[in-house]
Amino acid sequence: MSDWIHAIILGVIEGLTEFIPVSSTGMLLLAKTAMGLPPGFWDTFCVLIQLGAIMAVVALYFSRLWAVVLRLPTDPRSRSFALSIIVAFLPAAVAGVLLHDIIKQVLFESPRLICISLIVGGVVLLLIDRFAPVPTKKDAMAIPLPTALAIGLFQCLALVPGVSRSGATISMGLLRGLDRVTATRLSFFMSIPALLAAGLYELKDAFSGDIGAGEAITGVLVAFVVAYGAIAWLLRFVAHHSIAWFVPYRVFLGLLLIGLLATGTLSAT
């Protein structure tokens, strides 16, 4: 299978899974392992193509986000929203920089950890769906700073592959009184600086291996197109269904992959 096909497959997986609570990074790394792709560039590629998902969020919400930028000098509401996004971004940014080498060289190369994270994360989603308080906040553009900080701290858990950044942020949003649609939309907004920073950080290594710029750009563009459709679908889905619907998938996949690892069908390295 050519590198072009690998890039397209990984781009589709990124676009489909970045914003649903199943862990896009975990899915990408498991797919990379299943296709027998070596570490190094392909680990970098799995982070880099997150830029495509971010492009999809910006494209979908461009008018709203641009209005915030234009009103920053004069509108307290816009400044409050921007500050809440920054506050939510900082914990994961600091942790990501400090733990970068451990994440890339250890956590990214542990399919067993990803499987366990899928299962444990599924159980956590189920518990949060069951015990979350009655929603009282329905405006993703007006989030108190303590809530933004709490979501940002929870977002740090997604540095472990298999946890799911969207699952972590949506879950804490529900615990802080946001309804499902608001928590999901806020998760989109909070993904912009987090994934943008991660993708740009990896650019320095993106074209240092045997894979050309064409394959990398293709992966980003495929992720953008697929994520654009996935975002719209997810908002419609959570408006009528709980996040517990994703639990069986996470648990089943985690158990299946643990079985494949135990039998040697899937390599643990």
Contacts in CASP RR format, 6 or more apart in sequence:
PFRMAT RR
TARGET T0000
AUTHOR 0000-0000-0000
METHOD contacts of the structure
MODEL  1
MSDWIHAIILGVIEGLTEFIPVSSTGMLLLAKTAMGLPPGFWDTFCVLIQ
LGAIMAVVALYFSRLWAVVLRLPTDPRSRSFALSIIVAFLPAAVAGVLLH
DIIKQVLFESPRLICISLIVGGVVLLLIDRFAPVPTKKDAMAIPLPTALA
IGLFQCLALVPGVSRSGATISMGLLRGLDRVTATRLSFFMSIPALLAAGL
YELKDAFSGDIGAGEAITGVLVAFVVAYGAIAWLLRFVAHHSIAWFVPYR
VFLGLLLIGLLATGTLSAT
1 35 0 8 1.000
3 211 0 8 1.000
3 212 0 8 1.000
3 215 0 8 1.000
4 215 0 8 1.000
4 218 0 8 1.000
6 35 0 8 1.000
6 37 0 8 1.000
6 42 0 8 1.000
6 215 0 8 1.000
7 45 0 8 1.000
7 211 0 8 1.000
7 215 0 8 1.000
7 216 0 8 1.000
7 218 0 8 1.000
7 219 0 8 1.000
7 222 0 8 1.000
8 218 0 8 1.000
8 219 0 8 1.000
8 222 0 8 1.000
9 31 0 8 1.000
9 35 0 8 1.000
10 28 0 8 1.000
10 31 0 8 1.000
10 32 0 8 1.000
10 42 0 8 1.000
10 45 0 8 1.000
10 46 0 8 1.000
10 49 0 8 1.000
10 219 0 8 1.000
11 49 0 8 1.000
11 219 0 8 1.000
11 220 0 8 1.000
11 222 0 8 1.000
11 223 0 8 1.000
11 226 0 8 1.000
12 222 0 8 1.000
12 223 0 8 1.000
12 226 0 8 1.000
13 24 0 8 1.000
13 27 0 8 1.000
13 28 0 8 1.000
13 31 0 8 1.000
14 24 0 8 1.000
14 28 0 8 1.000
14 46 0 8 1.000
14 49 0 8 1.000
14 50 0 8 1.000
14 52 0 8 1.000
14 53 0 8 1.000
14 219 0 8 1.000
14 222 0 8 1.000
14 223 0 8 1.000
14 226 0 8 1.000
14 227 0 8 1.000
15 24 0 8 1.000
15 52 0 8 1.000
15 53 0 8 1.000
15 56 0 8 1.000
15 222 0 8 1.000
15 223 0 8 1.000
15 224 0 8 1.000
15 226 0 8 1.000
15 227 0 8 1.000
15 230 0 8 1.000
16 226 0 8 1.000
16 227 0 8 1.000
16 230 0 8 1.000
17 23 0 8 1.000
17 24 0 8 1.000
17 27 0 8 1.000
17 28 0 8 1.000
17 230 0 8 1.000
18 24 0 8 1.000
18 50 0 8 1.000
18 53 0 8 1.000
18 166 0 8 1.000
18 191 0 8 1.000
18 195 0 8 1.000
18 223 0 8 1.000
18 227 0 8 1.000
18 230 0 8 1.000
19 53 0 8 1.000
19 166 0 8 1.000
19 184 0 8 1.000
19 187 0 8 1.000
19 188 0 8 1.000
19 191 0 8 1.000
19 227 0 8 1.000
19 230 0 8 1.000
19 231 0 8 1.000
19 234 0 8 1.000
20 166 0 8 1.000
20 230 0 8 1.000
20 234 0 8 1.000
20 246 0 8 1.000
21 125 0 8 1.000
21 164 0 8 1.000
21 166 0 8 1.000
21 167 0 8 1.000
21 170 0 8 1.000
21 171 0 8 1.000
21 243 0 8 1.000
21 246 0 8 1.000
21 250 0 8 1.000
22 118 0 8 1.000
22 164 0 8 1.000
22 246 0 8 1.000
22 249 0 8 1.000
22 250 0 8 1.000
22 253 0 8 1.000
23 114 0 8 1.000
23 117 0 8 1.000
23 118 0 8 1.000
23 158 0 8 1.000
23 161 0 8 1.000
23 162 0 8 1.000
23 163 0 8 1.000
23 164 0 8 1.000
23 165 0 8 1.000
23 250 0 8 1.000
24 50 0 8 1.000
24 53 0 8 1.000
24 164 0 8 1.000
24 165 0 8 1.000
25 46 0 8 1.000
25 47 0 8 1.000
25 158 0 8 1.000
25 161 0 8 1.000
25 162 0 8 1.000
25 165 0 8 1.000
26 114 0 8 1.000
26 117 0 8 1.000
26 118 0 8 1.000
26 161 0 8 1.000
26 162 0 8 1.000
28 46 0 8 1.000
29 43 0 8 1.000
29 46 0 8 1.000
29 108 0 8 1.000
29 111 0 8 1.000
29 114 0 8 1.000
29 161 0 8 1.000
30 111 0 8 1.000
30 114 0 8 1.000
30 257 0 8 1.000
32 42 0 8 1.000
32 43 0 8 1.000
32 46 0 8 1.000
33 111 0 8 1.000
33 266 0 8 1.000
33 267 0 8 1.000
34 266 0 8 1.000
36 267 0 8 1.000
39 108 0 8 1.000
39 109 0 8 1.000
40 205 0 8 1.000
40 209 0 8 1.000
41 205 0 8 1.000
41 206 0 8 1.000
41 208 0 8 1.000
41 209 0 8 1.000
41 210 0 8 1.000
41 211 0 8 1.000
42 211 0 8 1.000
43 104 0 8 1.000
43 108 0 8 1.000
43 109 0 8 1.000
44 202 0 8 1.000
44 205 0 8 1.000
44 206 0 8 1.000
45 206 0 8 1.000
45 211 0 8 1.000
45 215 0 8 1.000
45 216 0 8 1.000
45 219 0 8 1.000
46 108 0 8 1.000
47 198 0 8 1.000
47 199 0 8 1.000
47 201 0 8 1.000
47 202 0 8 1.000
48 199 0 8 1.000
48 202 0 8 1.000
48 203 0 8 1.000
48 206 0 8 1.000
48 216 0 8 1.000
48 220 0 8 1.000
49 216 0 8 1.000
49 219 0 8 1.000
49 220 0 8 1.000
49 222 0 8 1.000
49 223 0 8 1.000
50 195 0 8 1.000
50 198 0 8 1.000
50 199 0 8 1.000
50 223 0 8 1.000
51 195 0 8 1.000
51 196 0 8 1.000
51 199 0 8 1.000
51 200 0 8 1.000
51 220 0 8 1.000
51 223 0 8 1.000
52 219 0 8 1.000
52 220 0 8 1.000
52 221 0 8 1.000
52 223 0 8 1.000
52 224 0 8 1.000
52 227 0 8 1.000
53 191 0 8 1.000
53 195 0 8 1.000
53 223 0 8 1.000
53 224 0 8 1.000
53 227 0 8 1.000
54 191 0 8 1.000
54 192 0 8 1.000
54 195 0 8 1.000
54 196 0 8 1.000
55 220 0 8 1.000
55 224 0 8 1.000
55 227 0 8 1.000
56 223 0 8 1.000
56 224 0 8 1.000
56 225 0 8 1.000
56 227 0 8 1.000
56 228 0 8 1.000
56 229 0 8 1.000
56 230 0 8 1.000
56 231 0 8 1.000
57 188 0 8 1.000
57 189 0 8 1.000
57 191 0 8 1.000
57 192 0 8 1.000
57 227 0 8 1.000
57 231 0 8 1.000
58 65 0 8 1.000
58 192 0 8 1.000
59 224 0 8 1.000
59 228 0 8 1.000
60 188 0 8 1.000
60 228 0 8 1.000
60 231 0 8 1.000
60 232 0 8 1.000
61 188 0 8 1.000
61 189 0 8 1.000
64 141 0 8 1.000
65 189 0 8 1.000
67 78 0 8 1.000
68 78 0 8 1.000
68 81 0 8 1.000
68 82 0 8 1.000
68 141 0 8 1.000
69 78 0 8 1.000
71 77 0 8 1.000
71 78 0 8 1.000
72 78 0 8 1.000
72 79 0 8 1.000
72 82 0 8 1.000
77 141 0 8 1.000
77 142 0 8 1.000
80 142 0 8 1.000
81 141 0 8 1.000
81 142 0 8 1.000
81 143 0 8 1.000
83 145 0 8 1.000
83 148 0 8 1.000
84 143 0 8 1.000
84 144 0 8 1.000
84 145 0 8 1.000
84 147 0 8 1.000
84 148 0 8 1.000
85 148 0 8 1.000
85 189 0 8 1.000
85 190 0 8 1.000
85 192 0 8 1.000
85 193 0 8 1.000
86 193 0 8 1.000
87 145 0 8 1.000
87 148 0 8 1.000
87 149 0 8 1.000
87 152 0 8 1.000
88 148 0 8 1.000
88 149 0 8 1.000
88 151 0 8 1.000
88 152 0 8 1.000
88 155 0 8 1.000
88 169 0 8 1.000
88 190 0 8 1.000
89 152 0 8 1.000
89 190 0 8 1.000
89 193 0 8 1.000
89 194 0 8 1.000
89 197 0 8 1.000
90 152 0 8 1.000
91 149 0 8 1.000
91 152 0 8 1.000
91 153 0 8 1.000
91 155 0 8 1.000
91 156 0 8 1.000
92 152 0 8 1.000
92 155 0 8 1.000
92 156 0 8 1.000
92 158 0 8 1.000
92 159 0 8 1.000
92 194 0 8 1.000
93 193 0 8 1.000
93 194 0 8 1.000
93 197 0 8 1.000
95 156 0 8 1.000
95 159 0 8 1.000
96 103 0 8 1.000
96 159 0 8 1.000
96 198 0 8 1.000
99 159 0 8 1.000
100 201 0 8 1.000
103 159 0 8 1.000
107 113 0 8 1.000
107 159 0 8 1.000
107 160 0 8 1.000
107 161 0 8 1.000
108 161 0 8 1.000
109 269 0 8 1.000
110 161 0 8 1.000
110 268 0 8 1.000
111 257 0 8 1.000
111 261 0 8 1.000
111 266 0 8 1.000
111 267 0 8 1.000
111 268 0 8 1.000
112 258 0 8 1.000
112 261 0 8 1.000
112 268 0 8 1.000
113 160 0 8 1.000
113 161 0 8 1.000
113 162 0 8 1.000
114 161 0 8 1.000
114 162 0 8 1.000
114 257 0 8 1.000
115 253 0 8 1.000
115 254 0 8 1.000
115 255 0 8 1.000
115 257 0 8 1.000
115 258 0 8 1.000
115 261 0 8 1.000
116 254 0 8 1.000
116 258 0 8 1.000
117 160 0 8 1.000
117 161 0 8 1.000
117 162 0 8 1.000
117 163 0 8 1.000
118 162 0 8 1.000
118 250 0 8 1.000
118 251 0 8 1.000
118 253 0 8 1.000
118 254 0 8 1.000
118 257 0 8 1.000
119 250 0 8 1.000
119 251 0 8 1.000
119 254 0 8 1.000
119 255 0 8 1.000
121 162 0 8 1.000
121 163 0 8 1.000
121 164 0 8 1.000
121 250 0 8 1.000
122 246 0 8 1.000
122 247 0 8 1.000
122 250 0 8 1.000
122 251 0 8 1.000
123 247 0 8 1.000
123 251 0 8 1.000
124 171 0 8 1.000
125 167 0 8 1.000
125 171 0 8 1.000
125 243 0 8 1.000
125 244 0 8 1.000
125 246 0 8 1.000
125 247 0 8 1.000
125 250 0 8 1.000
126 244 0 8 1.000
126 247 0 8 1.000
128 171 0 8 1.000
128 174 0 8 1.000
128 175 0 8 1.000
128 243 0 8 1.000
129 174 0 8 1.000
129 242 0 8 1.000
129 243 0 8 1.000
129 244 0 8 1.000
130 244 0 8 1.000
132 174 0 8 1.000
132 175 0 8 1.000
132 177 0 8 1.000
133 175 0 8 1.000
133 177 0 8 1.000
134 177 0 8 1.000
135 174 0 8 1.000
135 177 0 8 1.000
135 178 0 8 1.000
135 179 0 8 1.000
135 180 0 8 1.000
135 182 0 8 1.000
136 177 0 8 1.000
137 143 0 8 1.000
137 147 0 8 1.000
137 176 0 8 1.000
137 177 0 8 1.000
137 178 0 8 1.000
137 179 0 8 1.000
137 182 0 8 1.000
138 178 0 8 1.000
138 179 0 8 1.000
138 181 0 8 1.000
138 182 0 8 1.000
139 182 0 8 1.000
140 178 0 8 1.000
140 182 0 8 1.000
140 185 0 8 1.000
140 186 0 8 1.000
140 189 0 8 1.000
143 178 0 8 1.000
143 186 0 8 1.000
147 173 0 8 1.000
147 176 0 8 1.000
147 178 0 8 1.000
150 172 0 8 1.000
150 173 0 8 1.000
150 175 0 8 1.000
150 176 0 8 1.000
151 169 0 8 1.000
151 172 0 8 1.000
151 173 0 8 1.000
151 176 0 8 1.000
151 186 0 8 1.000
151 190 0 8 1.000
152 169 0 8 1.000
152 172 0 8 1.000
152 190 0 8 1.000
153 172 0 8 1.000
154 168 0 8 1.000
154 169 0 8 1.000
154 171 0 8 1.000
154 172 0 8 1.000
155 165 0 8 1.000
155 168 0 8 1.000
155 169 0 8 1.000
155 172 0 8 1.000
155 190 0 8 1.000
155 194 0 8 1.000
157 163 0 8 1.000
157 168 0 8 1.000
158 164 0 8 1.000
158 165 0 8 1.000
158 167 0 8 1.000
158 168 0 8 1.000
158 169 0 8 1.000
165 187 0 8 1.000
165 191 0 8 1.000
165 194 0 8 1.000
165 195 0 8 1.000
166 184 0 8 1.000
166 187 0 8 1.000
166 191 0 8 1.000
167 187 0 8 1.000
167 243 0 8 1.000
169 183 0 8 1.000
169 186 0 8 1.000
169 187 0 8 1.000
169 190 0 8 1.000
169 191 0 8 1.000
170 180 0 8 1.000
170 183 0 8 1.000
170 184 0 8 1.000
170 187 0 8 1.000
170 243 0 8 1.000
171 243 0 8 1.000
173 183 0 8 1.000
173 186 0 8 1.000
174 180 0 8 1.000
174 183 0 8 1.000
174 243 0 8 1.000
178 186 0 8 1.000
180 238 0 8 1.000
180 239 0 8 1.000
180 242 0 8 1.000
180 243 0 8 1.000
181 235 0 8 1.000
181 238 0 8 1.000
181 239 0 8 1.000
184 234 0 8 1.000
184 235 0 8 1.000
184 238 0 8 1.000
185 235 0 8 1.000
188 231 0 8 1.000
206 216 0 8 1.000
207 213 0 8 1.000
207 216 0 8 1.000
237 245 0 8 1.000
257 266 0 8 1.000
259 265 0 8 1.000
260 266 0 8 1.000
261 268 0 8 1.000
END
